[in-house]
Amino acid sequence: MIRGFLALPAALALLCATSVSVLADDVMLVLDASASMGGKLGRDRKIDLVADSVETAVADFPTEARIGVLAFGAKSKTSCSDAEVVLRPQRNNNDLAAAAAAKLQPRGKAPLAVAVERAANALDYKKERATVIVFVDKVEACDANPCVLAESLAKRAKDLTVEVIGLGLEDKDIESVACLAEMTGGKFINAKDGTDVAGGLAAALAAAKAPPPNLPAAHIEAPAKVIQSSVFDVAYDGPKAKGDRVQIVWPGLPAGSEIRSVLVAKDGKMRKLRAPAEPGTYEVRYYHPELNVVLATQSIDVEVQPTTVAVPEHVGAGAPFSVAWSGPAVASDAIEIAPELAETKLASLKVNKDGRALTFTAPIAAGRYEVRYRSAADNSVAASTVFTVDPPSASLNGPDSAKAGSQIKVDWKGPAARFDDVVIARADMQAGEHVTLARIRPDRPSVTLDVPTEAGSYELRYIAGDGTAIFARAPLTVR
């Protein structure tokens, strides 16, 4: 994965907070108006999505900051130098920027490198802090190398950041576009729909807003890598004012955005955060709400939880056993028991968020079985292992005869699974039938049974919990 690549989720892209009025970098919006912008991203034309996002986002950008617009591919169908400043960067330009974006129609080629260089020059990037925000959906073969340009701009700039919003770029084009952001300290996203486009621009403009002067000092420390949905420790230092908090957030989103957070403590006690369920690169931030600024930040990679299942190699028939597992534990993921190579499952339990082992009762029939981690997202088996169910092992030790209507004590050994019973039955009765019954308790080695009131020949039986199998039997005469 290219460093700086951000697959911005739609649900998070619009998490923006109201900002305090601050100064900001000079900004140029570089808008792709090439012919391919007439194509659709989701249900809407790309050119329309860009225009809509500009109209919404610039409304919250400080009017005292200079903002301009450059369009490329807007005039010529064949030129590889068609890149023109359609709105010079000036203060109070927000409405004019929205209007300029709305007028563009898809027409020509996409000379990306030429457009970015001319936008940087329009901002006098060698002398001033500047941010160039680029929308692009295609890289033309005749274009100069954007990566070479980015390296050159970074060397000559006073403080230039290029933020890039791809519009459904093909994989082969991503690296040559993402380098513009990577080499200048910006962010790259490859938008998948209109929400991504709007959120990407909002985040880029928020990043261009300069923080207020004389900010309090802060520091934050977290692991470089954590497993998805795991809990990790965060150490911090800072003003520890009321409402200050430690957050985890997608990179590039405005101050105040968060996936989840925890308040800092006056005594600086270490705090715990839970990692997001979705793998990716995130930021841990020290956020100061009074000023609506992030005082410290650290990148953190959330990695995929390895999916495993573990079970004893041999399990007694009808006996309880534990299945240890690890995995993403998303909603409806489950652990299953099934005969080896069979599609039909015998039992299934949903996994839990805290990763606790799950307890099953082994099948009655001896043989080879599988434990499977079933992923609910695509109904696939993410991990499995085979185990053997051994033939049942149980015994009963009780009197050979007893008086009708009395009670007897019977010692037992067996799986002690849930609903296992010791019963008295006539010899011709099926496994699920009995005359009297006593439920087995794992913490008690014997049971007390009522003897039938009718004299005759009977059996003591150890019955499996599902009532279908007799694991042990002994004769009993009732006199």
KOLVEXVEX-390474 format. One record per residue (C-alpha): residue number from 1; residue in three letters; x negated, y negated, z. Coordinates in steps of 0.1 Angstrom, whole numbers. Layout:
residues N
+-----+---------+-------+-------+-------+
! num ! residuo !    px !    py !    pz !
+-----+---------+-------+-------+-------+
! NUM !     Ala !     X !     Y !     Z !
...
+-----+---------+-------+-------+-------+
end
This chain:
residues 479
+-----+---------+-------+-------+-------+
! num ! residuo !    px !    py !    pz !
+-----+---------+-------+-------+-------+
!   1 !     Met !     0 !     0 !     0 !
!   2 !     Ile !   -13 !   -35 !    -9 !
!   3 !     Arg !   -21 !   -55 !    22 !
!   4 !     Gly !     4 !   -83 !    26 !
!   5 !     Phe !    32 !   -64 !     9 !
!   6 !     Leu !    65 !   -68 !    27 !
!   7 !     Ala !    95 !   -47 !    19 !
!   8 !     Leu !   120 !   -72 !    34 !
!   9 !     Pro !   152 !   -54 !    46 !
!  10 !     Ala !   184 !   -72 !    37 !
!  11 !     Ala !   197 !   -70 !    72 !
!  12 !     Leu !   167 !   -90 !    85 !
!  13 !     Ala !   160 !  -114 !    57 !
!  14 !     Leu !   185 !  -140 !    69 !
!  15 !     Leu !   176 !  -140 !   105 !
!  16 !     Cys !   166 !  -176 !   107 !
!  17 !     Ala !   166 !  -200 !   137 !
!  18 !     Thr !   172 !  -237 !   138 !
!  19 !     Ser !   139 !  -254 !   137 !
!  20 !     Val !   128 !  -286 !   155 !
!  21 !     Ser !   120 !  -315 !   132 !
!  22 !     Val !    83 !  -312 !   124 !
!  23 !     Leu !    59 !  -321 !    96 !
!  24 !     Ala !    54 !  -296 !    68 !
!  25 !     Asp !    30 !  -287 !    40 !
!  26 !     Asp !    36 !  -302 !     6 !
!  27 !     Val !    55 !  -275 !   -13 !
!  28 !     Met !    58 !  -266 !   -50 !
!  29 !     Leu !    85 !  -242 !   -61 !
!  30 !     Val !    73 !  -223 !   -91 !
!  31 !     Leu !   103 !  -208 !  -109 !
!  32 !     Asp !   102 !  -181 !  -135 !
!  33 !     Ala !   125 !  -190 !  -165 !
!  34 !     Ser !   112 !  -164 !  -189 !
!  35 !     Ala !   136 !  -144 !  -210 !
!  36 !     Ser !   135 !  -114 !  -186 !
!  37 !     Met !   151 !  -136 !  -159 !
!  38 !     Gly !   183 !  -131 !  -178 !
!  39 !     Gly !   183 !   -95 !  -165 !
!  40 !     Lys !   201 !   -85 !  -133 !
!  41 !     Leu !   189 !   -78 !   -98 !
!  42 !     Gly !   217 !   -59 !   -82 !
!  43 !     Arg !   249 !   -74 !   -96 !
!  44 !     Asp !   237 !  -109 !  -105 !
!  45 !     Arg !   213 !  -125 !  -130 !
!  46 !     Lys !   179 !  -131 !  -116 !
!  47 !     Ile !   179 !  -168 !  -127 !
!  48 !     Asp !   211 !  -174 !  -108 !
!  49 !     Leu !   199 !  -157 !   -76 !
!  50 !     Val !   168 !  -180 !   -76 !
!  51 !     Ala !   190 !  -211 !   -82 !
!  52 !     Asp !   213 !  -201 !   -54 !
!  53 !     Ser !   185 !  -193 !   -30 !
!  54 !     Val !   168 !  -227 !   -37 !
!  55 !     Glu !   200 !  -246 !   -31 !
!  56 !     Thr !   205 !  -229 !     3 !
!  57 !     Ala !   169 !  -229 !    15 !
!  58 !     Val !   159 !  -265 !     7 !
!  59 !     Ala !   189 !  -278 !    27 !
!  60 !     Asp !   170 !  -269 !    59 !
!  61 !     Phe !   136 !  -281 !    47 !
!  62 !     Pro !   123 !  -314 !    63 !
!  63 !     Thr !   132 !  -343 !    40 !
!  64 !     Glu !   100 !  -361 !    51 !
!  65 !     Ala !    80 !  -334 !    35 !
!  66 !     Arg !    71 !  -335 !    -2 !
!  67 !     Ile !    87 !  -308 !   -24 !
!  68 !     Gly !    85 !  -303 !   -62 !
!  69 !     Val !    95 !  -278 !   -89 !
!  70 !     Leu !    75 !  -263 !  -117 !
!  71 !     Ala !    92 !  -240 !  -143 !
!  72 !     Phe !    74 !  -216 !  -166 !
!  73 !     Gly !    88 !  -199 !  -197 !
!  74 !     Ala !   116 !  -225 !  -198 !
!  75 !     Lys !   109 !  -239 !  -233 !
!  76 !     Ser !    89 !  -218 !  -257 !
!  77 !     Lys !    96 !  -182 !  -267 !
!  78 !     Thr !    60 !  -176 !  -277 !
!  79 !     Ser !    37 !  -198 !  -257 !
!  80 !     Cys !    14 !  -185 !  -230 !
!  81 !     Ser !     9 !  -220 !  -216 !
!  82 !     Asp !    46 !  -230 !  -212 !
!  83 !     Ala !    44 !  -242 !  -176 !
!  84 !     Glu !    58 !  -277 !  -168 !
!  85 !     Val !    64 !  -298 !  -136 !
!  86 !     Val !   101 !  -306 !  -139 !
!  87 !     Leu !   102 !  -324 !  -105 !
!  88 !     Arg !    72 !  -341 !   -91 !
!  89 !     Pro !    65 !  -334 !   -54 !
!  90 !     Gln !    81 !  -363 !   -34 !
!  91 !     Arg !    98 !  -369 !    -1 !
!  92 !     Asn !   137 !  -367 !     0 !
!  93 !     Asn !   135 !  -344 !   -30 !
!  94 !     Asn !   156 !  -315 !   -16 !
!  95 !     Asp !   188 !  -321 !   -35 !
!  96 !     Leu !   169 !  -328 !   -67 !
!  97 !     Ala !   149 !  -295 !   -63 !
!  98 !     Ala !   182 !  -276 !   -61 !
!  99 !     Ala !   196 !  -294 !   -92 !
! 100 !     Ala !   164 !  -287 !  -112 !
! 101 !     Ala !   166 !  -250 !  -103 !
! 102 !     Ala !   202 !  -248 !  -113 !
! 103 !     Lys !   195 !  -262 !  -148 !
! 104 !     Leu !   170 !  -235 !  -158 !
! 105 !     Gln !   180 !  -209 !  -184 !
! 106 !     Pro !   160 !  -178 !  -194 !
! 107 !     Arg !   140 !  -184 !  -226 !
! 108 !     Gly !   103 !  -177 !  -231 !
! 109 !     Lys !    72 !  -158 !  -218 !
! 110 !     Ala !    59 !  -157 !  -183 !
! 111 !     Pro !    24 !  -174 !  -180 !
! 112 !     Leu !    21 !  -168 !  -143 !
! 113 !     Ala !   -15 !  -178 !  -137 !
! 114 !     Val !   -12 !  -210 !  -157 !
! 115 !     Ala !    20 !  -219 !  -137 !
! 116 !     Val !     4 !  -214 !  -103 !
! 117 !     Glu !   -28 !  -234 !  -112 !
! 118 !     Arg !    -7 !  -263 !  -125 !
! 119 !     Ala !    15 !  -263 !   -94 !
! 120 !     Ala !   -15 !  -263 !   -71 !
! 121 !     Asn !   -30 !  -293 !   -90 !
! 122 !     Ala !     3 !  -311 !   -87 !
! 123 !     Leu !     0 !  -309 !   -50 !
! 124 !     Asp !   -36 !  -321 !   -50 !
! 125 !     Tyr !   -45 !  -288 !   -33 !
! 126 !     Lys !   -83 !  -296 !   -30 !
! 127 !     Lys !   -75 !  -325 !    -6 !
! 128 !     Glu !   -42 !  -317 !    10 !
! 129 !     Arg !   -25 !  -288 !    29 !
! 130 !     Ala !    -2 !  -272 !     4 !
! 131 !     Thr !    21 !  -243 !    -1 !
! 132 !     Val !    30 !  -228 !   -35 !
! 133 !     Ile !    61 !  -206 !   -36 !
! 134 !     Val !    63 !  -184 !   -67 !
! 135 !     Phe !    93 !  -165 !   -81 !
! 136 !     Val !    83 !  -140 !  -108 !
! 137 !     Asp !    98 !  -110 !  -124 !
! 138 !     Lys !    72 !  -101 !  -151 !
! 139 !     Val !    35 !  -105 !  -159 !
! 140 !     Glu !    28 !  -112 !  -195 !
! 141 !     Ala !    -1 !   -95 !  -214 !
! 142 !     Cys !   -14 !  -128 !  -227 !
! 143 !     Asp !   -16 !  -143 !  -193 !
! 144 !     Ala !   -48 !  -151 !  -175 !
! 145 !     Asn !   -57 !  -128 !  -145 !
! 146 !     Pro !   -37 !  -141 !  -115 !
! 147 !     Cys !   -62 !  -124 !   -91 !
! 148 !     Val !   -92 !  -142 !  -105 !
! 149 !     Leu !   -72 !  -175 !  -103 !
! 150 !     Ala !   -63 !  -168 !   -66 !
! 151 !     Glu !   -99 !  -162 !   -57 !
! 152 !     Ser !  -109 !  -195 !   -74 !
! 153 !     Leu !   -81 !  -215 !   -58 !
! 154 !     Ala !   -89 !  -202 !   -23 !
! 155 !     Lys !  -126 !  -213 !   -27 !
! 156 !     Arg !  -117 !  -248 !   -38 !
! 157 !     Ala !   -86 !  -255 !   -17 !
! 158 !     Lys !   -85 !  -275 !    15 !
! 159 !     Asp !   -57 !  -253 !    29 !
! 160 !     Leu !   -36 !  -236 !     2 !
! 161 !     Thr !   -11 !  -208 !     7 !
! 162 !     Val !     6 !  -190 !   -21 !
! 163 !     Glu !    39 !  -172 !   -12 !
! 164 !     Val !    51 !  -148 !   -39 !
! 165 !     Ile !    87 !  -134 !   -43 !
! 166 !     Gly !    88 !  -107 !   -69 !
! 167 !     Leu !   122 !  -100 !   -85 !
! 168 !     Gly !   124 !   -63 !   -89 !
! 169 !     Leu !    88 !   -60 !  -102 !
! 170 !     Glu !    76 !   -27 !  -116 !
! 171 !     Asp !    50 !    -9 !   -96 !
! 172 !     Lys !    23 !   -15 !  -123 !
! 173 !     Asp !    27 !   -53 !  -119 !
! 174 !     Ile !    27 !   -55 !   -81 !
! 175 !     Glu !   -10 !   -55 !   -75 !
! 176 !     Ser !   -17 !   -83 !  -100 !
! 177 !     Val !     9 !  -105 !   -84 !
! 178 !     Ala !     5 !   -97 !   -47 !
! 179 !     Cys !   -32 !  -107 !   -49 !
! 180 !     Leu !   -20 !  -143 !   -53 !
! 181 !     Ala !    -6 !  -142 !   -18 !
! 182 !     Glu !   -32 !  -118 !    -3 !
! 183 !     Met !   -62 !  -140 !   -13 !
! 184 !     Thr !   -46 !  -172 !     0 !
! 185 !     Gly !   -31 !  -160 !    33 !
! 186 !     Gly !     5 !  -158 !    20 !
! 187 !     Lys !    31 !  -131 !    19 !
! 188 !     Phe !    44 !  -110 !   -10 !
! 189 !     Ile !    78 !   -94 !   -11 !
! 190 !     Asn !    94 !   -75 !   -40 !
! 191 !     Ala !   131 !   -84 !   -36 !
! 192 !     Lys !   157 !   -58 !   -43 !
! 193 !     Asp !   188 !   -79 !   -42 !
! 194 !     Gly !   201 !  -115 !   -37 !
! 195 !     Thr !   198 !  -112 !     1 !
! 196 !     Asp !   161 !  -104 !    -2 !
! 197 !     Val !   156 !  -133 !   -26 !
! 198 !     Ala !   173 !  -158 !    -2 !
! 199 !     Gly !   155 !  -144 !    29 !
! 200 !     Gly !   122 !  -144 !    12 !
! 201 !     Leu !   125 !  -181 !     2 !
! 202 !     Ala !   138 !  -191 !    37 !
! 203 !     Ala !   108 !  -173 !    53 !
! 204 !     Ala !    83 !  -189 !    29 !
! 205 !     Leu !    96 !  -224 !    35 !
! 206 !     Ala !    96 !  -218 !    73 !
! 207 !     Ala !    60 !  -208 !    70 !
! 208 !     Ala !    52 !  -241 !    53 !
! 209 !     Lys !    66 !  -261 !    83 !
! 210 !     Ala !    36 !  -272 !   103 !
! 211 !     Pro !    38 !  -266 !   141 !
! 212 !     Pro !    41 !  -296 !   165 !
! 213 !     Pro !     8 !  -309 !   178 !
! 214 !     Asn !    -8 !  -300 !   212 !
! 215 !     Leu !     8 !  -266 !   215 !
! 216 !     Pro !     3 !  -246 !   247 !
! 217 !     Ala !   -23 !  -219 !   244 !
! 218 !     Ala !   -11 !  -183 !   243 !
! 219 !     His !   -26 !  -148 !   237 !
! 220 !     Ile !   -10 !  -115 !   230 !
! 221 !     Glu !   -24 !   -79 !   228 !
! 222 !     Ala !    -6 !   -48 !   216 !
! 223 !     Pro !   -16 !   -15 !   199 !
! 224 !     Ala !   -27 !   -17 !   163 !
! 225 !     Lys !    -5 !    13 !   155 !
! 226 !     Val !    25 !    29 !   171 !
! 227 !     Ile !    50 !    56 !   162 !
! 228 !     Gln !    85 !    46 !   150 !
! 229 !     Ser !   110 !    42 !   179 !
! 230 !     Ser !    83 !    47 !   205 !
! 231 !     Val !    79 !    24 !   236 !
! 232 !     Phe !    46 !     6 !   238 !
! 233 !     Asp !    29 !   -19 !   262 !
! 234 !     Val !    23 !   -56 !   254 !
! 235 !     Ala !    -1 !   -78 !   274 !
! 236 !     Tyr !     1 !  -115 !   270 !
! 237 !     Asp !    -9 !  -149 !   284 !
! 238 !     Gly !     7 !  -183 !   278 !
! 239 !     Pro !    28 !  -210 !   294 !
! 240 !     Lys !    53 !  -184 !   307 !
! 241 !     Ala !    81 !  -210 !   307 !
! 242 !     Lys !   117 !  -201 !   312 !
! 243 !     Gly !   130 !  -182 !   281 !
! 244 !     Asp !    96 !  -174 !   267 !
! 245 !     Arg !    95 !  -140 !   253 !
! 246 !     Val !    75 !  -113 !   235 !
! 247 !     Gln !    91 !  -103 !   202 !
! 248 !     Ile !    87 !   -77 !   175 !
! 249 !     Val !    97 !   -90 !   141 !
! 250 !     Trp !    92 !   -85 !   103 !
! 251 !     Pro !    62 !  -107 !    92 !
! 252 !     Gly !    70 !  -140 !    76 !
! 253 !     Leu !   103 !  -146 !    92 !
! 254 !     Pro !   109 !  -180 !   108 !
! 255 !     Ala !   102 !  -187 !   145 !
! 256 !     Gly !   131 !  -174 !   166 !
! 257 !     Ser !   138 !  -144 !   144 !
! 258 !     Glu !   134 !  -110 !   160 !
! 259 !     Ile !   143 !   -74 !   159 !
! 260 !     Arg !   141 !   -71 !   196 !
! 261 !     Ser !   124 !   -89 !   225 !
! 262 !     Val !   117 !   -90 !   262 !
! 263 !     Leu !   113 !  -120 !   285 !
! 264 !     Val !    78 !  -127 !   298 !
! 265 !     Ala !    72 !  -126 !   335 !
! 266 !     Lys !    58 !  -154 !   357 !
! 267 !     Asp !    32 !  -131 !   371 !
! 268 !     Gly !    21 !  -121 !   336 !
! 269 !     Lys !    31 !   -84 !   342 !
! 270 !     Met !    27 !   -63 !   311 !
! 271 !     Arg !    59 !   -58 !   291 !
! 272 !     Lys !    73 !   -29 !   271 !
! 273 !     Leu !    88 !   -30 !   236 !
! 274 !     Arg !   104 !    -3 !   216 !
! 275 !     Ala !    91 !     0 !   180 !
! 276 !     Pro !   116 !    -3 !   151 !
! 277 !     Ala !   129 !    30 !   137 !
! 278 !     Glu !   118 !    19 !   102 !
! 279 !     Pro !    81 !    24 !    94 !
! 280 !     Gly !    62 !    -6 !    81 !
! 281 !     Thr !    40 !   -36 !    91 !
! 282 !     Tyr !    55 !   -59 !   118 !
! 283 !     Glu !    44 !   -87 !   140 !
! 284 !     Val !    44 !   -89 !   178 !
! 285 !     Arg !    48 !  -126 !   188 !
! 286 !     Tyr !    47 !  -148 !   219 !
! 287 !     Tyr !    77 !  -171 !   212 !
! 288 !     His !    83 !  -204 !   230 !
! 289 !     Pro !   120 !  -213 !   225 !
! 290 !     Glu !   118 !  -248 !   239 !
! 291 !     Leu !    96 !  -258 !   209 !
! 292 !     Asn !   109 !  -231 !   187 !
! 293 !     Val !    73 !  -220 !   178 !
! 294 !     Val !    53 !  -188 !   178 !
! 295 !     Leu !    23 !  -194 !   200 !
! 296 !     Ala !     5 !  -161 !   193 !
! 297 !     Thr !     9 !  -132 !   170 !
! 298 !     Gln !    -6 !   -98 !   162 !
! 299 !     Ser !     1 !   -74 !   134 !
! 300 !     Ile !    13 !   -39 !   143 !
! 301 !     Asp !    18 !    -9 !   120 !
! 302 !     Val !    48 !    13 !   128 !
! 303 !     Glu !    40 !    47 !   115 !
! 304 !     Val !    63 !    76 !   107 !
! 305 !     Gln !    70 !   100 !   136 !
! 306 !     Pro !    56 !   134 !   126 !
! 307 !     Thr !    85 !   159 !   124 !
! 308 !     Thr !    78 !   192 !   141 !
! 309 !     Val !    97 !   220 !   159 !
! 310 !     Ala !    82 !   245 !   184 !
! 311 !     Val !    97 !   276 !   200 !
! 312 !     Pro !    83 !   307 !   217 !
! 313 !     Glu !    73 !   335 !   193 !
! 314 !     His !    96 !   360 !   210 !
! 315 !     Val !   129 !   354 !   227 !
! 316 !     Gly !   152 !   379 !   244 !
! 317 !     Ala !   185 !   386 !   228 !
! 318 !     Gly !   212 !   364 !   243 !
! 319 !     Ala !   186 !   346 !   265 !
! 320 !     Pro !   184 !   308 !   268 !
! 321 !     Phe !   153 !   292 !   253 !
! 322 !     Ser !   139 !   257 !   247 !
! 323 !     Val !   131 !   240 !   214 !
! 324 !     Ala !   105 !   213 !   216 !
! 325 !     Trp !   106 !   188 !   187 !
! 326 !     Ser !    93 !   155 !   174 !
! 327 !     Gly !   108 !   134 !   146 !
! 328 !     Pro !   124 !   101 !   136 !
! 329 !     Ala !   155 !   110 !   157 !
! 330 !     Val !   178 !    89 !   136 !
! 331 !     Ala !   216 !    92 !   140 !
! 332 !     Ser !   229 !   127 !   133 !
! 333 !     Asp !   195 !   144 !   129 !
! 334 !     Ala !   198 !   179 !   144 !
! 335 !     Ile !   180 !   210 !   154 !
! 336 !     Glu !   195 !   242 !   140 !
! 337 !     Ile !   192 !   280 !   146 !
! 338 !     Ala !   197 !   303 !   116 !
! 339 !     Pro !   187 !   337 !   104 !
! 340 !     Glu !   154 !   336 !    85 !
! 341 !     Leu !   159 !   323 !    49 !
! 342 !     Ala !   196 !   321 !    54 !
! 343 !     Glu !   216 !   289 !    46 !
! 344 !     Thr !   243 !   294 !    72 !
! 345 !     Lys !   234 !   281 !   107 !
! 346 !     Leu !   244 !   298 !   139 !
! 347 !     Ala !   240 !   269 !   162 !
! 348 !     Ser !   232 !   232 !   160 !
! 349 !     Leu !   225 !   204 !   185 !
! 350 !     Lys !   219 !   167 !   177 !
! 351 !     Val !   185 !   153 !   187 !
! 352 !     Asn !   182 !   127 !   214 !
! 353 !     Lys !   163 !    93 !   213 !
! 354 !     Asp !   140 !   102 !   242 !
! 355 !     Gly !   126 !   134 !   225 !
! 356 !     Arg !   138 !   158 !   252 !
! 357 !     Ala !   136 !   195 !   243 !
! 358 !     Leu !   169 !   212 !   235 !
! 359 !     Thr !   182 !   244 !   250 !
! 360 !     Phe !   198 !   271 !   229 !
! 361 !     Thr !   211 !   306 !   236 !
! 362 !     Ala !   193 !   332 !   214 !
! 363 !     Pro !   214 !   353 !   190 !
! 364 !     Ile !   227 !   387 !   203 !
! 365 !     Ala !   213 !   406 !   173 !
! 366 !     Ala !   176 !   413 !   173 !
! 367 !     Gly !   156 !   401 !   142 !
! 368 !     Arg !   138 !   371 !   128 !
! 369 !     Tyr !   153 !   336 !   129 !
! 370 !     Glu !   144 !   300 !   121 !
! 371 !     Val !   145 !   268 !   141 !
! 372 !     Arg !   150 !   238 !   117 !
! 373 !     Tyr !   149 !   200 !   120 !
! 374 !     Arg !   177 !   189 !    98 !
! 375 !     Ser !   174 !   153 !    85 !
! 376 !     Ala !   208 !   137 !    83 !
! 377 !     Ala !   197 !   111 !    57 !
! 378 !     Asp !   194 !   136 !    29 !
! 379 !     Asn !   205 !   169 !    45 !
! 380 !     Ser !   169 !   182 !    41 !
! 381 !     Val !   149 !   205 !    64 !
! 382 !     Ala !   121 !   183 !    76 !
! 383 !     Ala !   104 !   210 !    96 !
! 384 !     Ser !   110 !   246 !   105 !
! 385 !     Thr !    94 !   276 !   123 !
! 386 !     Val !   102 !   313 !   126 !
! 387 !     Phe !   107 !   332 !   159 !
! 388 !     Thr !   117 !   368 !   167 !
! 389 !     Val !   147 !   378 !   188 !
! 390 !     Asp !   138 !   410 !   207 !
! 391 !     Pro !   163 !   437 !   215 !
! 392 !     Pro !   184 !   430 !   246 !
! 393 !     Ser !   168 !   438 !   280 !
! 394 !     Ala !   192 !   441 !   309 !
! 395 !     Ser !   199 !   466 !   338 !
! 396 !     Leu !   225 !   471 !   365 !
! 397 !     Asn !   220 !   486 !   400 !
! 398 !     Gly !   252 !   494 !   419 !
! 399 !     Pro !   270 !   522 !   436 !
! 400 !     Asp !   280 !   554 !   417 !
! 401 !     Ser !   314 !   554 !   433 !
! 402 !     Ala !   337 !   530 !   453 !
! 403 !     Lys !   370 !   530 !   471 !
! 404 !     Ala !   399 !   516 !   451 !
! 405 !     Gly !   407 !   480 !   459 !
! 406 !     Ser !   374 !   474 !   477 !
! 407 !     Gln !   345 !   451 !   468 !
! 408 !     Ile !   310 !   462 !   457 !
! 409 !     Lys !   276 !   444 !   453 !
! 410 !     Val !   258 !   449 !   420 !
! 411 !     Asp !   222 !   438 !   414 !
! 412 !     Trp !   214 !   427 !   378 !
! 413 !     Lys !   186 !   418 !   355 !
! 414 !     Gly !   191 !   402 !   321 !
! 415 !     Pro !   190 !   370 !   300 !
! 416 !     Ala !   212 !   351 !   324 !
! 417 !     Ala !   226 !   330 !   296 !
! 418 !     Arg !   256 !   308 !   300 !
! 419 !     Phe !   288 !   328 !   304 !
! 420 !     Asp !   270 !   362 !   308 !
! 421 !     Asp !   291 !   385 !   330 !
! 422 !     Val !   290 !   417 !   350 !
! 423 !     Val !   324 !   436 !   346 !
! 424 !     Ile !   341 !   468 !   355 !
! 425 !     Ala !   358 !   483 !   325 !
! 426 !     Arg !   372 !   517 !   314 !
! 427 !     Ala !   350 !   536 !   290 !
! 428 !     Asp !   373 !   532 !   261 !
! 429 !     Met !   375 !   494 !   264 !
! 430 !     Gln !   358 !   471 !   238 !
! 431 !     Ala !   330 !   447 !   248 !
! 432 !     Gly !   354 !   418 !   252 !
! 433 !     Glu !   377 !   437 !   275 !
! 434 !     His !   375 !   444 !   313 !
! 435 !     Val !   394 !   452 !   344 !
! 436 !     Thr !   375 !   429 !   368 !
! 437 !     Leu !   347 !   404 !   362 !
! 438 !     Ala !   320 !   384 !   380 !
! 439 !     Arg !   302 !   355 !   364 !
! 440 !     Ile !   263 !   357 !   365 !
! 441 !     Arg !   244 !   329 !   381 !
! 442 !     Pro !   207 !   326 !   373 !
! 443 !     Asp !   198 !   317 !   409 !
! 444 !     Arg !   215 !   348 !   424 !
! 445 !     Pro !   202 !   383 !   417 !
! 446 !     Ser !   235 !   400 !   425 !
! 447 !     Val !   272 !   397 !   420 !
! 448 !     Thr !   302 !   409 !   440 !
! 449 !     Leu !   330 !   427 !   421 !
! 450 !     Asp !   365 !   436 !   430 !
! 451 !     Val !   370 !   474 !   425 !
! 452 !     Pro !   401 !   483 !   404 !
! 453 !     Thr !   431 !   495 !   425 !
! 454 !     Glu !   437 !   525 !   402 !
! 455 !     Ala !   414 !   555 !   407 !
! 456 !     Gly !   395 !   570 !   378 !
! 457 !     Ser !   363 !   568 !   357 !
! 458 !     Tyr !   349 !   533 !   349 !
! 459 !     Glu !   317 !   516 !   338 !
! 460 !     Leu !   297 !   487 !   352 !
! 461 !     Arg !   287 !   465 !   322 !
! 462 !     Tyr !   264 !   436 !   316 !
! 463 !     Ile !   283 !   415 !   290 !
! 464 !     Ala !   266 !   389 !   267 !
! 465 !     Gly !   280 !   354 !   271 !
! 466 !     Asp !   298 !   354 !   238 !
! 467 !     Gly !   317 !   386 !   248 !
! 468 !     Thr !   306 !   406 !   218 !
! 469 !     Ala !   278 !   428 !   231 !
! 470 !     Ile !   271 !   451 !   260 !
! 471 !     Phe !   235 !   448 !   272 !
! 472 !     Ala !   236 !   474 !   300 !
! 473 !     Arg !   261 !   499 !   315 !
! 474 !     Ala !   263 !   523 !   345 !
! 475 !     Pro !   290 !   548 !   354 !
! 476 !     Leu !   314 !   540 !   383 !
! 477 !     Thr !   339 !   564 !   399 !
! 478 !     Val !   369 !   548 !   417 !
! 479 !     Arg !   384 !   571 !   442 !
+-----+---------+-------+-------+-------+
end
